[in-house]
Amino acid sequence: MNQVALFAFFVAMFSLSGYAQSNPALKAELERIMESDQVPRNEYVAALRAQHRDSVLIERLVKTILHNDSVNTVRVTEILDTHGFPTLAEVGDINIAVWAVSYSIPTSR
């Protein structure tokens, strides 16, 4: 899949809001994916900015990020293969989570 097209699609989807969600289970899963993607990254940035860096914490966060990226990439690929791109009608604007993880999915399969 063309990463530029993927990016453009999700930018457009993220800029819209206010839609009712017809697939709350998928929305909840995408929210979980987004959280597992973003929380350790935010903690990593905070750890790097700390006055006294904790190298053990930073190393643990890097391992967590890499693990979550691997797990999330597999799951997002499954979602895209099964459902296609989640629509605003299905999940609202949380579908940006798919883009946040899928940027790392290889474009050729």
C-alpha positions in Angstrom: 0.0 0.0 0.0 1.3 3.4 -0.9 2.3 5.1 2.4 1.5 8.6 1.0 -2.0 7.6 0.2 -2.3 5.9 3.6 -1.1 9.1 5.3 -3.5 11.3 3.3 -6.4 9.0 4.0 -5.9 9.2 7.8 -5.2 12.9 7.9 -8.5 13.4 6.2 -10.3 11.0 8.5 -8.7 12.5 11.6 -9.7 16.0 10.7 -13.4 15.0 10.8 -15.3 14.3 14.0 -18.7 13.9 15.4 -19.7 10.7 13.8 -21.6 8.0 15.7 -19.7 4.7 15.9 -21.4 1.6 14.5 -18.5 -0.7 15.6 -17.7 0.1 19.2 -15.6 -3.1 19.7 -13.3 -2.1 16.8 -13.2 1.5 18.1 -12.2 0.1 21.6 -9.5 -2.0 20.0 -8.1 0.9 18.0 -8.1 3.0 21.2 -6.1 0.2 23.0 -3.7 0.0 20.1 -3.2 3.8 20.1 -2.6 3.8 23.9 -0.1 0.9 23.7 1.7 2.8 20.9 1.7 6.3 22.5 2.0 5.8 26.3 5.5 4.2 26.3 6.7 6.7 23.6 5.6 9.6 25.8 7.2 8.1 28.8 10.4 7.6 26.8 10.5 11.3 25.7 9.9 12.3 29.4 12.7 10.0 30.5 15.1 11.5 27.9 14.2 15.0 29.0 14.6 14.2 32.7 17.5 16.1 34.4 18.8 12.8 35.8 18.4 10.1 33.1 17.6 6.6 34.2 19.3 4.4 31.7 17.5 1.2 33.0 14.1 2.9 32.5 15.0 4.1 29.1 16.2 0.7 28.0 13.0 -0.9 29.4 10.9 1.7 27.5 12.7 1.0 24.2 12.1 -2.7 24.6 8.4 -2.0 25.3 8.1 0.2 22.3 9.7 -2.3 20.0 7.6 -5.1 21.4 4.3 -3.1 21.1 5.2 -2.0 17.6 5.6 -5.6 16.5 2.3 -6.7 18.1 0.4 -3.7 16.9 1.7 -4.0 13.4 0.5 -7.6 13.2 -2.9 -6.6 14.6 -3.4 -3.5 12.4 -2.4 -5.6 9.3 -5.1 -8.1 10.3 -7.7 -5.4 10.7 -6.8 -3.8 7.4 -6.9 -7.2 5.6 -10.2 -8.2 7.3 -12.1 -4.9 7.5 -10.3 -2.6 5.1 -9.8 0.9 6.5 -12.2 1.5 9.4 -14.6 4.3 8.5 -15.7 7.3 10.5 -19.2 5.7 10.6 -17.6 2.5 12.2 -15.2 4.0 14.7 -15.3 7.8 14.6 -12.0 9.6 14.3 -10.0 7.1 16.4 -9.1 5.4 13.2 -6.0 7.6 13.2 -4.6 4.8 15.5 -4.4 2.6 12.4 -2.2 5.2 10.7 -0.1 5.7 13.8 0.9 2.1 13.7 0.7 1.3 10.0 3.3 3.8 9.0 5.8 1.0 9.8 4.1 -1.7 7.8 6.1 -2.5 4.6 4.4 -1.2 1.5 5.0 -4.3 -0.6 3.6 -7.7 0.5 
